[in-house]
């Protein structure tokens, strides 16, 4: 997503280090077409979560736990939306430090219908409120993904406490570290000021300002890692948190002995299809403009997903002797995950290769590795999202190469595509992957322990055997 930091016009915004244009240059304008596209994309990302992810996960659990999963996902969306408006947006997308933003935008202070957010192009902005809502949907779906790892055994009270803690202490900092930067307008203005400086003192001051603007970015962003739409921030982040949760909470009662087949693959097929539809907002919307970059991200989201679904399906057919619906839709989701960081950087042929690779890799982790290690990641959050996110993040570092059909990486300081350096870019991608794994892995473990001490993580055996729907919510998914 590599998002720009939003800003408001005027001296007040400049004082807090946001994107106000300098007096020497024209105020950036809002493009109504881009605004309309981002409004649409925002709604599409919400569709991914409710009903898409909720139905996908709900169909994969047993009948007695269907409503518990729906409730957990729906609650997550609601609580994160409120926290995002109160302080999450400010912590993720304002200046502060390399690791977290500040509170200058808390309670959406200064965010008005007239304030603007930068896009990938100089002097082409969208409304800041649209940007707030778009990013809000990303913040909502990420912790919702974690729900699948401990499905059918975690108390709702534990989920209700864990989600706000996790999104505050894990998601907001990661989003800031990976996606926060000064934006193209701020860099362009600083470069123009440097070029216009008439004497040595003015040039020194202008250079210092340019250096300051370039330094105003998150830790991972400054390492050079690229993540177009959330391979690290969303998928690796949620996937490793899910694995940690599955390990700390323990296996479901009867795991490995009782039949725990999905109760409605029909429902999961509907959910997976809605995920694919909504993902166009996720990936193509991350371009922030209704331009060729969005068209590229859309194309890649088509072809990588289809390739991964076929890759998983045929690999399963060869290994097990039959293709399955569950395998096909799981492969599609893995493809969407992998292409997320690469959507706006890879060429379509590179995206197809990425999809073919990730389908097989995720199948291996969801079967061979999972069975060998014996952990109970209920809905394969780690095997699909974390592993798929890692494949995608590292693959992005390769496929961005213009020689392989990639777009290259824009250097706004010099106003052209930077020279591609394979070693340097892969090191940068590893920084992004490693930082996310460590921050989310260790941080999530601490939060699970804190929640366990306060309310307890796991439902008791009797409650689990009866099902969380009736015991936790006094409702049944089906009354027949």
N, C-alpha and C positions, 0 to 999 in steps of 0.2 A: 504494500500500500504506500509506503514511503510518502506519507502525507506531509503537507505543509502546515506550519503553525498558523492558525487563523488570527486575524487582527481587525481592529477597528480603526477608523480614520481619526486623526486629531492628535494634539500634543499630549493628551492624557494617556492615550494608548502607547505613544512613543516613550513616555516616561516609565512605563512598566515593561518595556522591551518587546512590544508586540509589533504587528506589521504596518505601522503607519508609514505612509509615503513621505519622503522628505519634501521640503518646500520647493526644492529646485526642480522637481519632476511632477508630471501629471498624476492625479489620483487614479488608481486602477478602477476599472469599471466592471459591473456585474453583467455576465452574459446570460440572457434569459433562457437560451437553449440549453446551456450547461446546467442552469438551475433546474429546469424542467426534468432533465435527465437524472439529476441527483435526487430529486424528489421521488422519482419513479424507482431508482435504485434502492433508496432507503426502505421503501415499502416492500420491495422484493427481498431484502435481507431479513426483514421481520417475518416474511412468509417462510423463509428457511427454518426459522425457529418454531414459531407457532403459525400454522400447524405442522410444518414439514418435519423438523427434528422430533417433535413430540410424538407424532404418529409413527415415524420410523423406529424410534426407541420403544414405544408402547407395543407395537406389534411383535417385537422381538422377545418380550418378557412373557411370563405365564399369565393366564387370564386373571388370577387373583391379585396381580400387581400392576395391571394396566393403568388404573387410575392414579396410583402412587407416582408412576413415572410422569404421566401427564401433569399432575399437580406440581411436581418438583420442577419441571421445565417451565411451566406457566408462572410459578412463583419467582423463579430465577429472573425471567424477563421483567416482571413487575418491579422487583426490588432493585435490580441493577439500573433500570430506567430512572428511578428516583435518585439513587446515589450518584448517577452520572450527572444529573442536573444540579444536585447540591454541591458536589465537589470533584467528581471524577473527571469531568471535562477539563477543569482547571488544572488538576494534578497531572493529567496526561499531556496537555497541549498548551502550556504556558511555560515561560522561562523559570528557572529555579536552580537546578543543578543538572549534572549529567544523568542523574538517576531518577529524578522526580521533579515535577513542576511545582508551581506555587499556588497561592490562593487568590490571585488577582482576578480570576474569573469565577470564584466560588459563588454559588447561587445564581450563576449565569449573569453576574454583574458586568454591565457594559455590553452585553450581547443584545442587540436590538434588530428590528427588521432592516435597518440600514447598514449594520456592520457587515464586514466582508471577510472571506477566507480565501487564501491563495489557492491556485491550481498548479498544474505543472508548467503553465505558460506564463511568461511575464505579462502583466497588465490584463489578465483574464481571470476574474474572480467569480466566486459564487457567494450567495448569502450565508453568513456565518451560522444562522439558525439551521439551515439545511445541513451544513457540515456537522453541527452539533448532533442533530438527529441521526445522520448517517453513521457517525462514529458510535453513537449510542447503541445502535443495533449490533455492532461488532462486539461491544462490551457485554451485551446481553447474551449473545449466542455462545461466547467462549466458556463461561462457567456452566452453561447448560449442557455443553458437550461432556463435562466431567460426570454428570449424573449417570451416564451409561456404565461407568466403571464399577460403581457400587450399587447398581440397581438391585432391587428385591431384598435388601437387607439393612439399609441405613434408615434410622429414624427420621421422620420429617422435621422434628425439632432440631436435630443435628444439621440437616440440610439448611434449615432456615437460618442457623447461626453461621455455618461454614461459608455459605455463598457470599454474604456481604463482607466478611473478613477476607476471603480470598480475592475478591475483585478489587478491594481496596489496597491490599498489601502485595499482591502478586500481579494482577492484570494491569492496573494503572501505571505502576513503575515500568513494566515491560513495554507497554505501549509508548511511554515517553522515551525510553532508551532506544527503541527501534525506529520510531516514526517521527519524532519531533526534530524540527530544524527551522532555520530562519525563513526559508522559502525563497522562491526565485525573484520576487519583487525586491526584497530586502537586499539580496546579493547584487542584483542588477543596479539598484540605486547606489550601492557602495562602490561598485566598479565604475559607474559613470562619474561619481564624485572624485574618484582617484584620477580618472582620465582628465577631468576638468581642472584639477589642482594646478595652480600657476607657479608656485615656488616650492622650495624644499620643505619648508615648515608645513605648508598645506598638504603636500604629498605625504609627509610623515603622518599627519593627522588622519588623512583619508585612508592610508594603508592600515593604520591602527583600527579604524572603524571597520574596514573590510575583514580584517583578522577577527575582530570581535563578532561580526555577523557569522562568519564561518564557524567560529567556536561555539556559537549558540545552538547546540544540538545535543541529542541524547548520546549516551555512551556507545551503544552499538552502531548508531548512525555514523558517528565519527570514526568508527573502526572500518567503515566502508562497506558494511553488509547491506545488501538490498533485499527487500521483502515487499513485493508489490501489493499483496492483499492479505497477508497474515499467516504465512507458513510458520513463522516463529511465534508471533504475538498471539495467534489464535490456536493453531493446531498442536505444535510442540508444547506450548504452554499448558493447554488443557490435557493433552495426552499424558505427559509425565505426571501431572497432578492426579490424573485418574489411576495410573499404575501405583503410585504411592498410596492412594486411598484403598485400592483393592488389596494391597499387601498388608496395610495396617488394620483394616477392618476384618480381614479374613474371608475365607470361602463361604459361600452360601451353604446353609444346612442341607445336607444331602448331595452336595456337589460331587460329581463323579459316580454317584450311585443312583440318584433319582433322575427321571427324564425331565429335562429342562428345555425342551424344544420351544421355539417361538410359537405363541398362541395364534398369531394371524400374520402370515407372510403377505397376505393381501394388503393389510394395513401398512406393513413395512414397505411394500412396493409403492403404495401411494405416497408415503412419507419421503422415500428416496427420490421419487419423481419430482415432488415439490421442492426438495433440496436442490436438485439439479436446476429447476426453473429459477428458484430464488438466487442461486449462486451466480447468475449472470449479473444481478445487482451487486453481489459481493465482489466479483472480479472485474467486470467491465465498469462498474460504478467507481472502483478504486482509481480509475484514470482521472476522475473528478471533472472531466470534460467530455462532451459529446463529439469526439474527434476520432481520428484514425487509431489512436491508442486504445480507445474503448472498443473499436471494431476488432482490433488484434486480440484483446483480452477475451472478447466474446468468442471469437473463432477458436482460440486455444481452449476455452472452457467446453466447447463442443467436442473437439477432436481428442483431447487428452482423456476426457471422461469416457468416451466411447471406446478408446483404445484400452484403457484400464479395465473396463467391464469385460471386454472380450478376452483380455490377457488372463484375468482371474478365472473366468469361465472355462476357457480352453485348458488352462493349466490344471484346474480341478477335474475336468473331464478326463485328461490324460492320467492323472494320479489316482482318482477315485472311481473312474469308469462312468461317471455321469456328470452332466452340467446341472447346476442348481440355481434357482431364482435368488436364494440368499447369497450365493457366490457372485452372481451378476450384479446385484445391487450393492453389495459390499465393495466390489471392484470399482463400480461407478463412483462411490463416495471416496474411495482411495485416490482415484484419478482427480477428482475435484480438489482434494486436499493437496496433492502433489503439485498441481498446476497453479494453485493459489499464489505462491510467491513468484512464480515465473510468468504469470498470465500476460503482463504487459512488457515483458523482456524477451521471451523466447519467440522464435518463428513457429508457424504451425507444424512444420515437419519435426522440429525439435520437441514440440509439445506431444506429438504422437509417440515419439520414442520414450519420452518421460512417462506417459501413460502405460505403455507396454511394460516398462521396467517396474513401475510401482505396483502394478497389479500382481505380479509374481512375488515381489519382495514382501508385500503386506500379507498375501496368502501364506507365505512361509512363516511369518511371525505369528499370525493368528492361528496356525495349526501346529507346526513342528516346534517352534520355540515355546509357545504357550503350554503345550502338552509336556514338553521336556522339563520346564521349570515349575509347572503345576500351579501357577497363580490363577485366581478367578477374577479376571477382568470381564464382567458379565457380558458387555456388548462390544468388546474389543476396541475400546477407546484408545488404548496404547498402541495396539497392533495396526490400527488404521490411521489415527490422527497423529500420534507422535512419530511413528516410523514413517508414515507417508509424508509428514511435514519435513522430516529430516532429509528424505530422498528429494523432495521438492526444493528445499532450501539449498542443498548442495548442487542439485541439478541446475538451479537458476544461475549459479556462478559459472557454470559451463555454457549453458544455452544462451546467455546474454551476449556471447561473443558474436560480433557481426559476421565473422567468417562462417558461422554455423547458422546464419539466418536470424540472429538476435538483433536487438535494437541498439546495443551498446548502452553506455551510461552517460547521461548528459552532465557536462561540467559547466555549471552556470557562471563560474568565474571567468572562463575564457569564451563562453558562448558556443561550444561545439561538443560533439561526442568525444569522450576521452579515449585514449588508446587502451586497448584491452590487454590486461596482464593476467594470465591464467593463475599463476602462483599467488599473486597478491589478492586476487578476487576470491580464490578458494580459502585463503587464510581469513579473509574478512567474513566469509560465510560461516566458517567454523566458529568465529567469535560470536556470531549471532546465535548459532545453534547451542554452543556451549554455555553462553550466558543464560539463555532461556532455561536449559536443562538444570543448571545449578540453582538459579534463583527460584524457579518454580518447584523443583524437586525438594530442595531443603526447606524452603518457605512453606510449602504445602504440608510437609511432614510435621512441622511445628504447629501449624494451624489445626490439623487433625487431632493432635495430642491435646491442644488447648480445648477444643470442642468436646473431646472425650471426657476431659476432667469436669467441664461445666455441665453438660447435659447427657453425655454418653453418646457414642457413635452408633451403636448397633441395637437393632430390635432383638428382643429375647427369642428363644427358639420357638416357643408356642406361638408368638405373634408372627414370626416368619413362616411357620408352617401353615397357619391359617390364611396368611396373605395380608399385605400391608393395606390393601384397599379397604377392607372391612374393619381392621383393627386400628388403623391410623385415621381413616377418614369416614368410617361408618357408611360407606357406599360400595356399590358393586358396578363394575363396568358394564355388565350384561345382566339383566333381570329376565331370565327366560326359564 
